[in-house]
Amino acid sequence: MKQNWPTRGWSFDNRFMTLASTFRSDVAPQARGAIARVLPTEWSEATLRLAPQPVRDIASRTGGVRAGQHLFTHTIAPTVLAYGLWWPWEEGSTISLRVGVDGAGDMTLRLCEAMGIEP
């Protein structure tokens, strides 16, 4: 995803133990394209109730999925999920994406290394 990401500026989010990027909403289509390549399944507030339990657990641990927010996922292994949290800001011109791996132990550290980010 890094090579297709429309902006720079990835950092480590200690609150959720994820990588984070904040960007302007005018590059949202390019960001969605980059996300779709690696996290092809999209959940919204309306569809989350249909998601498998591990996906709902991620949503629960990260504050839920509200209107306008999305949870993107990709199953890596039966108990390992890569995910992205798409969170538009209230002011409407900024979006944050947090990317993590659930159920993989030290996989988050490997993700940081791959993206060139210091945890």
N, C-alpha and C positions, 0 to 999 in steps of 0.2 A: 504494500500500500504506500510505502514511503515515496517511491519513485513517481507515483501517480498523484500524490497529494498536492492540491492546488496552492498551499501556503507552506511556509516554514513554521518553526515555533512549536515543536513538540516538547512537552515537559512531563515530569512524573507527578501524579496526583496521589499524595500520601493518604488522603481520606478514603479513597476506594482502591488504592494500590493498582492504579491503571496508568496508562499513558494518556496525555490530554493535549488537545489542540483546540485553539479558539480562533475563529475565522469570521469574516464578513459574510452575510447572507447572500451577497451577489455571486459568491463562488460555490454556493450550495450545490448546483447541478454537477460541477466537477467533483466536489467532495463525495456526493452520492455515487457517482460513477466509480470512483476509487474504492469506496466502501463495498459496492456490489461485487467487485472482483474477488474480495476475500471474505466478506460476511454477507452471503447472498440471501439469507432469510430475514425478513423484516417483520417486526411485531409493533403494533400500535396499542393505544389505550383500548381500542375496540376489539382487537384480535388477541390480546394477551391471554384472555381466559381460555383460548383454544391451544395455547402453547404447552409444550411438555413441562413437567414439574421443574426440571433443572433451570429452564428459562424463566419460569415464574419466580423461582428462588432468587435468581440474579436480580430480577426486577425488584423484588421485595427488599433485598439487602441494600439496594442502591436508591431507595426512596420511591419506587413505583414508576409507572409510565403514565404521564399525564397527557392531556390534549396537546397535540403538536410535537410531542416527544416520540422517539422511536428507539427500539432495541433491536439491533442487528446481530445475527448469530451465525455461527458455522460450527457444526459438530466435528471435532477433530478425532475423537474416540468416544466410545459409549459413555464415559464419565467426564470427558474433557470438552469444554465449549469455549471457543473464542467469541467475544462479544464486543459490540460498540454501542455506547449510549449517546444518542443524538439529542441534545438539549438546546433548543432555541432560548435565547434570553428574552425577558419580558419586553425590552425596548424594541425588539424586532429586527435589528440590523446585525446581530451577532449570534453565532451558534458555537457551542462547545461539543466536541466529540471526545469521549473517553473510551479507550480500547483496553481490554484485559483478557485474561485467560482464566477460566474457572475450573477447578478440579485438577490442576496440574502441578501443584507444589511450586518448584522454582521456575516454572515457565515464564512468569512475569519478569524475572530478572533476565532471562534469555531474550524476551521481547524488547526490553530496554536496550540490551546490547545490540540487537539487530537494528534498532532505530537510532542508535548513537546517543542515548539519553542516560544521564546519571540518575539512579534511583535515590 
